[in-house]
């Protein structure tokens, strides 16, 4: 089972940017789609974006045009570039592939 570790979260002002990383313990080639989820305080976990093995991407409507998911196979890492951040993007962000989940990284958007 692949191990996943997220990083890159933090506190940012509205309109700012962050790049999250999801580092895998082994090659991400052919492990299937990799997802980013988030969970805001008091709410359920929701998917945000995913990327397939062939590089196709799908986004939740509320982040389209602001977030970009990508992967670097040589580094076994999947990224989530988040621009034009809004307070409603505040959440713990998790990486998921197959049945593996990372520990999450906190993103807080506040002035």
C-alpha positions in Angstrom: 0.0 0.0 0.0 1.4 3.4 -1.0 2.1 5.9 1.8 1.1 9.5 1.2 2.4 12.7 2.9 0.9 16.1 2.3 2.7 19.4 2.8 2.5 23.0 1.8 -0.5 24.3 3.9 -0.5 27.5 5.9 -2.2 30.8 6.5 -2.8 33.0 3.5 -4.8 36.2 2.9 -7.8 36.1 0.5 -6.6 36.3 -3.0 -3.3 34.6 -2.2 -1.8 31.4 -3.4 -0.5 28.1 -2.0 0.9 25.0 -3.5 0.2 21.7 -1.8 2.3 18.6 -2.3 1.4 14.9 -1.9 4.6 12.8 -1.8 4.1 9.1 -2.4 6.3 6.4 -0.9 6.8 4.6 -4.3 6.2 5.2 -7.9 2.9 6.8 -8.8 3.0 5.4 -12.3 0.0 3.2 -12.8 -1.4 3.6 -9.2 -4.6 5.0 -10.6 -6.1 8.3 -10.1 -4.9 10.6 -7.3 -7.4 12.8 -5.5 -7.3 15.9 -3.4 -10.1 16.2 -0.8 -10.8 18.8 1.8 -12.7 18.9 5.1 -13.9 22.2 6.5 -14.7 22.6 10.3 -18.0 20.9 11.0 -18.4 19.6 7.5 -17.9 16.3 5.7 -15.0 15.5 3.4 -15.4 16.6 -0.2 -13.3 15.9 -3.2 -11.7 18.9 -4.9 -9.8 17.6 -7.9 -8.3 14.4 -9.3 -5.8 13.4 -11.9 -5.7 10.1 -13.8 -2.7 8.0 -14.8 -2.8 9.6 -18.3 -2.9 13.1 -16.9 -6.6 13.9 -17.3 -7.9 16.3 -14.7 -11.3 17.0 -13.2 -12.2 19.8 -10.7 -15.0 20.6 -8.4 -17.0 23.5 -9.9 -16.2 25.9 -7.1 -12.4 25.6 -7.7 -12.4 25.5 -11.5 -10.1 28.2 -12.9 -8.4 28.7 -9.5 -6.9 25.3 -8.7 -4.6 23.2 -10.8 -3.7 19.6 -10.1 -0.6 18.1 -11.6 1.9 15.3 -11.1 5.6 14.8 -11.3 6.2 11.1 -11.9 10.0 11.4 -11.4 9.4 12.8 -7.9 6.4 10.6 -7.1 4.5 13.7 -6.2 1.1 15.2 -7.0 0.6 18.9 -6.5 -2.4 21.2 -6.0 -1.7 24.8 -7.0 -4.3 27.0 -5.4 -4.7 30.6 -6.6 -7.2 33.3 -5.8 -7.9 31.7 -2.5 -11.1 32.5 -0.7 -12.1 32.2 3.0 -14.4 29.3 2.1 -11.4 27.3 0.9 -10.3 27.0 4.5 -10.1 23.3 5.3 -7.7 20.4 6.0 -6.6 19.1 2.6 -6.0 15.4 2.1 -4.4 13.4 -0.7 -5.9 10.0 -1.6 -5.0 7.2 -3.9 -6.6 3.8 -3.9 -7.2 3.1 -0.2 -4.4 5.3 1.0 -4.8 8.7 2.7 -2.3 11.2 3.9 -2.5 12.9 7.3 -3.8 16.2 5.9 -2.4 19.7 5.7 -4.2 22.8 7.1 -5.1 25.6 4.8 -6.5 28.8 6.4 -7.6 31.8 4.2 -8.1 34.8 6.4 -7.2 38.5 6.6 
